[in-house]
């Protein structure tokens, strides 16, 4: 089951939520009363020595209610993104990075209604880098996503951390700063740019998107979640 741990960053302790083949959901105080919502995630990932992680399923976004989120056998309604999503191997690739390791992954837009998962716009390039919980410097990596309502299309925009950011620790303050920037994200000296948008037909007939949802499927290599936040842009 999920547990609370603590790790020290630059002499300051910070607590984290551990997810190990588990899911975290939290209903927004504003419910589905938004048109454009920015999500932020601060994390570090456990390693398997210097090996790649195989068959990974790291998915986050918005779902309808807490009863049947993304990880349920039958999901009410979900829209977001998946790390490590391009082909059936779903690998997160380990990079030693001169003493500050990270996993790099491709990514894709994810929809799920009922038992049907739809992975869209999968790309095989090194788009996303996730800090490990090992290294010369204890680090947390920051990740951002934006979901905009439309009719009939919704748009999901994601931002990618530059390689130089893997030698830095990102704090909750950095995460909140990035949430409030209107388009181009610049935090902790790292320019994440304007993001990569994907647009697809989507509606809320099955259920209104009112709950933040984070799912990780590996029990042996826990995900450390330091912050998960949402900001209503409109």
Residue pairs with C-beta under 8 A, 6 or more apart in sequence:
1 22
2 17
2 18
2 19
2 20
2 22
2 24
3 17
3 18
4 15
4 16
4 17
4 18
5 15
5 16
5 18
5 224
6 13
6 14
6 15
6 16
7 13
7 14
7 16
7 44
7 133
7 138
7 224
8 14
8 138
9 138
9 139
9 140
9 169
9 171
10 138
10 169
14 140
14 172
14 226
15 226
16 44
16 224
16 225
16 226
17 24
17 224
17 225
18 222
18 223
18 224
18 225
19 214
19 215
19 216
19 222
19 223
19 225
20 216
20 218
20 219
20 220
20 221
20 222
20 223
21 216
21 217
21 218
21 219
22 215
22 216
23 69
23 70
23 71
23 213
23 214
23 215
23 216
24 213
24 214
24 215
24 225
24 228
25 63
25 66
25 69
25 211
25 212
25 213
25 214
26 66
26 211
26 212
26 228
27 65
27 66
27 210
27 211
27 212
28 34
28 210
28 211
28 212
28 230
30 232
31 208
31 210
32 204
32 208
32 209
32 210
33 232
34 149
34 232
34 234
35 148
35 149
35 233
35 234
36 146
36 147
36 148
36 149
36 232
36 233
36 234
37 62
37 146
37 147
37 148
37 230
37 231
37 232
37 233
38 144
38 145
38 146
38 179
38 180
38 230
38 231
38 232
38 233
39 60
39 61
39 62
39 144
39 145
39 146
39 147
39 179
39 212
39 228
39 229
39 230
39 231
40 142
40 143
40 144
40 175
40 176
40 178
40 179
40 227
40 228
40 229
40 230
40 231
41 60
41 142
41 143
41 144
41 145
41 175
41 214
41 225
41 227
41 228
42 140
42 141
42 142
42 143
42 170
42 171
42 172
42 175
42 225
42 226
42 227
42 228
43 130
43 131
43 140
43 141
43 143
43 223
43 224
43 225
43 226
44 130
44 131
44 132
44 133
44 139
44 140
44 141
44 224
44 226
45 53
45 92
45 103
45 130
45 131
45 132
45 133
45 221
45 223
45 224
46 132
46 133
46 221
46 222
46 223
46 224
47 94
47 101
47 132
47 133
47 134
47 221
48 94
48 220
48 221
50 94
50 96
50 101
51 94
52 91
52 92
52 93
52 94
52 103
53 84
53 91
53 92
53 94
53 103
53 218
53 221
54 89
54 90
54 91
55 89
55 90
55 217
56 83
56 84
56 90
56 91
56 92
56 105
56 217
56 218
57 82
57 84
57 90
57 215
57 216
57 217
57 218
58 82
58 83
58 84
58 92
58 105
58 215
58 216
58 217
58 223
59 70
59 80
59 81
59 82
59 83
59 110
59 213
59 214
59 215
60 80
60 81
60 145
60 212
60 213
60 214
60 215
60 228
61 70
61 78
61 79
61 80
61 81
61 110
61 145
61 147
61 156
61 213
62 78
62 79
62 80
62 147
62 209
62 210
62 211
62 212
62 213
63 69
63 70
63 75
63 76
63 77
63 78
63 207
63 209
63 211
63 213
64 76
64 77
64 78
64 204
64 206
64 207
64 208
64 209
64 210
64 211
65 76
65 207
65 210
65 211
66 211
67 76
68 74
68 75
68 76
69 75
69 76
69 78
69 211
69 213
69 215
70 78
70 80
70 110
70 112
70 213
70 215
71 215
71 217
73 115
74 114
74 115
75 112
75 113
75 114
75 115
76 113
76 206
76 207
77 112
77 113
77 204
77 206
77 207
77 208
77 209
78 110
78 111
78 112
78 113
78 213
79 109
79 110
79 111
79 147
79 154
79 156
79 202
79 209
80 109
80 110
80 145
80 147
80 156
80 213
81 107
81 108
81 109
81 110
81 145
81 156
81 158
82 107
82 108
82 109
82 110
82 119
83 92
83 105
83 107
83 128
83 130
84 90
84 91
84 92
84 105
84 106
84 107
85 105
85 106
85 107
85 108
85 110
85 119
85 122
86 106
86 107
86 108
86 122
86 123
86 124
87 122
87 124
91 105
92 103
92 104
92 105
92 130
93 103
93 104
93 105
94 101
94 103
94 132
95 101
95 102
95 103
95 104
95 129
97 135
97 163
97 166
97 167
98 167
99 135
99 136
100 131
100 135
100 136
100 137
100 139
100 166
100 167
101 132
101 134
101 135
102 129
102 130
102 131
102 132
102 141
102 166
103 129
103 130
103 132
104 126
104 128
104 129
104 130
105 127
105 128
105 129
105 130
106 122
106 123
106 124
106 125
106 126
106 127
106 128
107 122
107 123
107 127
107 128
107 158
108 119
108 120
108 121
108 122
108 123
109 119
109 120
109 121
109 156
109 198
109 200
110 117
110 118
110 119
110 120
111 117
111 118
111 120
111 200
111 202
112 118
113 206
114 206
120 198
120 200
121 198
127 158
127 160
127 196
128 143
128 158
128 160
128 161
129 141
129 160
129 161
129 163
129 165
129 166
130 141
130 143
131 139
131 140
131 141
131 166
132 139
133 224
137 167
137 168
137 169
138 169
139 166
139 167
139 168
139 169
139 170
140 169
140 170
140 171
140 224
140 226
141 161
141 165
141 166
141 170
142 161
142 165
142 170
142 174
142 175
142 178
142 187
142 188
143 158
143 159
143 161
144 158
144 159
144 178
144 179
144 185
144 192
144 195
145 156
145 157
145 158
145 159
146 155
146 156
146 157
146 158
146 195
146 233
147 154
147 155
147 156
147 157
147 209
148 154
148 155
148 156
148 157
150 199
151 203
152 201
152 202
152 203
153 199
153 200
153 201
153 202
154 199
154 200
154 201
154 202
155 197
155 198
155 199
156 197
156 198
156 199
156 200
157 195
157 196
157 197
157 198
158 195
158 196
158 198
159 178
159 185
159 192
159 193
159 195
159 196
160 192
160 193
160 196
161 190
161 192
162 190
162 191
162 192
164 190
165 188
165 190
168 188
168 189
168 190
170 187
170 188
171 188
172 226
172 227
174 187
174 188
175 187
175 227
175 229
176 229
176 231
177 187
178 185
178 187
178 192
179 229
179 230
179 231
180 231
181 187
182 233
183 194
183 195
184 191
184 192
184 193
184 194
185 191
185 192
185 193
185 195
186 192
212 228
212 230
214 225
214 228
216 222
216 223
